[in-house]
Amino acid sequence: MNFIEHELQDVEVPIILVGHSIGSYISLDIFKRFQGKVAYCICLYPFLAVNTESSTQSIIKKIAASRTLSTGLSSIVAILGLLPVWISRILVKNSVGNSWCPAAVEALCSHVLRFHTVQNMLYMAMTEFEKLSEEPDWSFMREKKSQMAFLFGVDDHWGPLDLYEEISNKVPGAVLAVERENFTHSFSCTEAGSLWVAKHVSGLIKNYFSKIDSK
């Protein structure tokens, strides 16, 4: 936080935070720490609490918590990264990236299929599961609800609709929306998903500041 505090100390314009997945949790934490600097916070497909009903999260948690499993998975991915690029592209395109745009597939092949990258991702996942076992700060969210907005997906185990309902119940009047265009948690890996979410975010920002200006 010292780095962020240093970067924000001379900022005079209102700051808008936009976070995706765990970035939503980070954005809310920054908002809480720098309330005098932040004007608005938008959480996209937010990962704010561990979903105990998700088998995917359970598997990732077990792998991340085991040095043997995390090393084994990182090694397998690193081996894939040693393959010719055209083979890596085909494997990615026909597995996790079957609906991704070419730029996203290329980014994964060139930057993610590395041992230390996967190790870092799994370490981050481990710390996320530890931290997000705690309850969200509902009192802060109620206090600042007029300066927050949340977007959920229909079928997203990271930000399930159960969390949508929980926020709705514990933070009455919160700005909540559900994307029903069949995009996924990895919307940013598709051009259509990126454009749709960008328009949604820009609309939220325009609406927020139009309300401020009308007061």
C-alpha positions as CSV (number, residue, x, y, z in Angstrom):
1,M,0.0,0.0,0.0
2,N,3.0,2.4,0.4
3,F,3.4,2.4,-3.4
4,I,-0.2,3.2,-3.9
5,E,-0.2,5.9,-1.2
6,H,2.9,7.5,-2.9
7,E,1.2,7.4,-6.3
8,L,-2.0,9.0,-5.0
9,Q,-0.7,11.6,-2.7
10,D,-0.6,14.4,-5.4
11,V,-3.6,13.2,-7.4
12,E,-6.3,15.9,-7.4
13,V,-8.8,14.5,-9.9
14,P,-11.4,12.0,-8.7
15,I,-10.2,8.4,-9.0
16,I,-12.4,5.6,-10.5
17,L,-11.5,2.1,-9.6
18,V,-12.5,-0.8,-11.9
19,G,-11.6,-4.3,-10.8
20,H,-12.2,-7.7,-12.3
21,S,-12.4,-10.9,-10.2
22,I,-9.9,-10.6,-7.3
23,G,-9.3,-7.1,-8.6
24,S,-12.7,-6.3,-7.2
25,Y,-11.6,-7.2,-3.8
26,I,-8.4,-5.2,-4.2
27,S,-10.3,-2.2,-5.5
28,L,-12.6,-2.3,-2.5
29,D,-9.7,-2.5,-0.2
30,I,-8.0,0.5,-1.9
31,F,-11.3,2.4,-1.7
32,K,-11.5,1.7,2.0
33,R,-8.0,2.9,2.6
34,F,-8.2,6.0,0.4
35,Q,-11.8,7.2,0.7
36,G,-10.8,10.8,0.3
37,K,-9.3,10.1,-3.1
38,V,-11.7,7.5,-4.7
39,A,-14.9,8.8,-6.3
40,Y,-16.3,5.5,-7.6
41,C,-15.6,1.8,-7.6
42,I,-16.9,-0.7,-10.1
43,C,-16.5,-4.5,-9.4
44,L,-16.8,-6.8,-12.4
45,Y,-17.5,-10.5,-11.9
46,P,-16.3,-10.0,-8.3
47,F,-14.4,-12.6,-6.4
48,L,-15.1,-11.4,-2.9
49,A,-15.5,-14.7,-1.0
50,V,-14.6,-18.3,-1.3
51,N,-17.4,-20.3,-3.0
52,T,-17.6,-23.6,-1.0
53,E,-20.0,-25.0,-3.6
54,S,-17.5,-24.7,-6.4
55,S,-15.6,-27.9,-7.3
56,T,-13.2,-25.9,-9.5
57,Q,-12.2,-23.7,-6.6
58,S,-11.8,-26.7,-4.4
59,I,-9.4,-28.3,-6.9
60,I,-7.4,-25.1,-7.4
61,K,-7.2,-24.7,-3.6
62,K,-5.8,-28.2,-3.2
63,I,-3.2,-27.8,-5.9
64,A,-2.1,-24.3,-4.7
65,A,-1.7,-25.6,-1.1
66,S,0.5,-28.5,-2.1
67,R,4.1,-27.8,-3.1
68,T,4.3,-31.2,-4.9
69,L,1.1,-30.6,-6.9
70,S,1.9,-27.0,-7.7
71,T,5.4,-27.9,-8.9
72,G,4.0,-30.7,-11.0
73,L,1.4,-28.6,-12.7
74,S,3.9,-25.8,-13.3
75,S,6.3,-28.3,-14.8
76,I,3.7,-29.7,-17.2
77,V,2.7,-26.2,-18.3
78,A,6.3,-25.2,-18.8
79,I,6.8,-28.3,-21.0
80,L,3.8,-27.2,-23.1
81,G,5.5,-23.8,-23.4
82,L,8.6,-25.5,-25.0
83,L,6.5,-26.8,-27.9
84,P,6.5,-25.0,-31.2
85,V,4.3,-21.9,-31.0
86,W,1.8,-23.2,-33.6
87,I,1.2,-26.4,-31.5
88,S,0.7,-24.4,-28.3
89,R,-1.8,-22.2,-30.1
90,I,-3.8,-25.2,-31.3
91,L,-3.8,-26.8,-27.8
92,V,-4.9,-23.6,-26.1
93,K,-7.5,-22.8,-28.8
94,N,-9.0,-26.3,-28.4
95,S,-9.1,-26.3,-24.6
96,V,-9.3,-23.2,-22.4
97,G,-9.4,-20.7,-25.2
98,N,-11.9,-22.2,-27.6
99,S,-13.9,-18.9,-27.7
100,W,-10.9,-16.5,-27.1
101,C,-9.8,-13.9,-29.6
102,P,-6.4,-14.5,-31.3
103,A,-4.7,-11.8,-29.2
104,A,-5.7,-13.6,-25.9
105,V,-4.5,-17.0,-27.2
106,E,-1.2,-15.4,-28.3
107,A,-0.8,-13.7,-24.9
108,L,-1.3,-17.0,-23.0
109,C,1.1,-18.9,-25.2
110,S,3.8,-16.3,-25.1
111,H,3.6,-15.2,-21.5
112,V,1.7,-17.7,-19.3
113,L,3.1,-21.1,-20.3
114,R,6.2,-20.7,-18.1
115,F,7.1,-22.4,-14.9
116,H,7.6,-19.4,-12.7
117,T,4.5,-17.7,-14.1
118,V,2.3,-20.6,-13.1
119,Q,4.0,-20.8,-9.7
120,N,3.2,-17.2,-9.1
121,M,-0.4,-17.7,-10.2
122,L,-0.8,-20.6,-7.8
123,Y,0.8,-18.7,-4.9
124,M,-1.6,-15.8,-5.5
125,A,-4.5,-18.3,-5.6
126,M,-3.4,-19.8,-2.3
127,T,-3.3,-16.4,-0.6
128,E,-6.6,-15.4,-2.2
129,F,-8.3,-18.5,-0.7
130,E,-6.9,-17.7,2.7
131,K,-7.9,-14.1,2.7
132,L,-11.3,-14.5,1.1
133,S,-12.4,-17.0,3.7
134,E,-13.3,-13.9,5.7
135,E,-16.6,-12.0,5.4
136,P,-16.7,-8.9,3.2
137,D,-16.8,-5.6,5.0
138,W,-20.6,-5.2,4.8
139,S,-20.7,-2.0,7.0
140,F,-18.2,-0.2,4.6
141,M,-20.2,-1.4,1.6
142,R,-23.4,-0.1,3.1
143,E,-21.8,3.2,3.9
144,K,-20.4,3.7,0.4
145,K,-23.0,2.0,-1.6
146,S,-23.8,5.1,-3.7
147,Q,-20.2,5.0,-4.8
148,M,-20.1,1.4,-5.9
149,A,-21.5,-0.8,-8.6
150,F,-21.3,-4.6,-9.2
151,L,-21.6,-6.7,-12.4
152,F,-22.2,-10.4,-12.1
153,G,-22.3,-13.2,-14.7
154,V,-25.1,-15.8,-14.9
155,D,-22.8,-18.8,-14.5
156,D,-19.7,-17.7,-12.7
157,H,-18.4,-19.7,-9.8
158,W,-15.9,-16.9,-8.8
159,G,-18.7,-14.4,-8.4
160,P,-21.9,-16.6,-8.1
161,L,-25.4,-15.2,-8.1
162,D,-25.5,-16.3,-4.4
163,L,-23.1,-13.4,-3.7
164,Y,-25.3,-11.1,-5.8
165,E,-28.3,-12.0,-3.6
166,E,-26.2,-11.6,-0.4
167,I,-25.1,-8.1,-1.4
168,S,-28.6,-7.3,-2.4
169,N,-29.8,-8.4,1.1
170,K,-27.0,-6.9,3.2
171,V,-26.5,-3.8,1.2
172,P,-30.0,-2.6,0.3
173,G,-29.9,-0.1,-2.6
174,A,-26.6,-1.3,-4.0
175,V,-26.1,-0.9,-7.7
176,L,-26.2,-4.5,-9.0
177,A,-26.5,-5.9,-12.5
178,V,-26.3,-9.3,-14.1
179,E,-24.8,-9.8,-17.6
180,R,-27.0,-12.1,-19.6
181,E,-25.2,-12.1,-22.9
182,N,-23.5,-15.5,-22.3
183,F,-20.0,-14.1,-21.7
184,T,-17.9,-15.7,-19.0
185,H,-15.6,-14.7,-16.2
186,S,-12.9,-14.4,-18.8
187,F,-14.9,-11.9,-20.9
188,S,-11.8,-9.9,-21.5
189,C,-10.4,-12.7,-23.6
190,T,-13.1,-12.1,-26.3
191,E,-13.6,-8.9,-28.3
192,A,-17.4,-9.1,-27.9
193,G,-17.2,-9.5,-24.2
194,S,-14.6,-6.7,-23.8
195,L,-16.8,-4.3,-25.8
196,W,-20.0,-5.2,-23.9
197,V,-18.4,-4.7,-20.5
198,A,-16.6,-1.5,-21.6
199,K,-19.9,0.0,-22.6
200,H,-21.5,-1.1,-19.4
201,V,-18.7,0.4,-17.3
202,S,-18.7,3.7,-19.3
203,G,-22.5,3.9,-18.8
204,L,-22.1,3.5,-15.0
205,I,-19.5,6.2,-14.9
206,K,-21.6,8.6,-17.0
207,N,-24.6,8.0,-14.8
208,Y,-22.7,8.5,-11.6
209,F,-21.2,11.8,-12.6
210,S,-24.4,13.0,-14.1
211,K,-26.1,12.5,-10.8
212,I,-23.2,14.4,-9.0
213,D,-23.5,17.3,-11.5
214,S,-27.2,17.5,-11.0
215,K,-26.9,18.0,-7.3
